[in-house]
Amino acid sequence: MWVSRILITAENEKWALTSARAATGFAVSIIMSPAEGGIERTVPPSETPDGRPGVYIHLYHNTGFGLKDQLIRRVGQCILTCPTTAAFDGLGERAVKRLKIGGSLRYFGDGFQKKDTIGGRTVWRIPVMEGEFIVEHRFGVKLGVAGGNFLILSENAKAGLEAAEKAVEAISGQVEDVVLPFPGGICRSGSKVGSMKYKLPASTNHLYCPILKNVVAETKIPANVNNVYEIVINGLNLKAVRKAMKVGIEAAMQVPGVVKISAANFGGKLGPYKIALKSLGL
């Protein structure tokens, strides 16, 4: 999938995160969401172009055109509108293309906008009631890796949720260049491609539904497993996704009640990458 990494800065971390959460809302799965996305990490003022606290977010889409549309909408509606924020490209030299995002949003200034530079970056200063909104002229994009995943099979929901939370905490604290697009980083409703009964792009992954282990002959659920959570990882590159999977699995395995770690396999239907769990060096 095509990905863009955005750096949101603000007067303080509270407002940078507020804007980041809004900009990555309804960005869980491209199955039904208009994009995929999430918050990568916060950054100190020393690492931002305007010397203010910042937050990196990612947005993903199947097409470059679709990603540009989502960038304009989300920067324009969720960052421009938020108190004290500014928006900058977060990919830098890793980008393979650059899209006019600030260059499109500048028209909101109705002719009063001004072109400027901050830290060697071309930006637009758009007048707003609070003061001005600063947005970089072009945002970089590249091909990223979406849908890295692992499944946590546990004896009960309490152990499963604790293990999933530990995995999310470890990934978020130790791995850069990745996001976890599902709510709180955890998916309880893993899907398979298509449907056996209806005309749907995706449906419940019945092989991993504990409630169906005595109904589905091909079930992947052991007798002592009653809960499954999925951790889905999107990243700027394969190396980062692999690292996140390893870190997350190692954290989840420390929780009593976790029976098994597995992964959803889509048989190449959703992309060219395949990460075997045994190859992670666990």
Sequence and secondary structure as in RCSB ss.txt:
>XXXX:A:sequence
MWVSRILITAENEKWALTSARAATGFAVSIIMSPAEGGIERTVPPSETPDGRPGVYIHLYHNTGFGLKDQLIRRV
GQCILTCPTTAAFDGLGERAVKRLKIGGSLRYFGDGFQKKDTIGGRTVWRIPVMEGEFIVEHRFGVKLGVAGGNF
LILSENAKAGLEAAEKAVEAISGQVEDVVLPFPGGICRSGSKVGSMKYKLPASTNHLYCPILKNVVAETKIPANV
NNVYEIVINGLNLKAVRKAMKVGIEAAMQVPGVVKISAANFGGKLGPYKIALKSLGL
>XXXX:A:secstr
 EEEEEEEE SSHHHHHHHHHHHTTT S TTTSS EEEEEEEE GGGSTTSS EEEEEEEESSHHHHHHHHHHHI
IIIITTSTT EEEES GGG SEEEESHHHHGGGGTT  EEEEETTEEEEEEE SSSEEEEESEEEEEE EEEEEE
EEEESSHHHHHHHHHHHHHHHHHH SSEE  SGGG BSS EEES SSSS SEEE GGG GGGTTT TT    TT 
 EEEEEEEEESSHHHHHHHHHHHHHHHTTSTTEEEEE    TTTT S    GGGG  
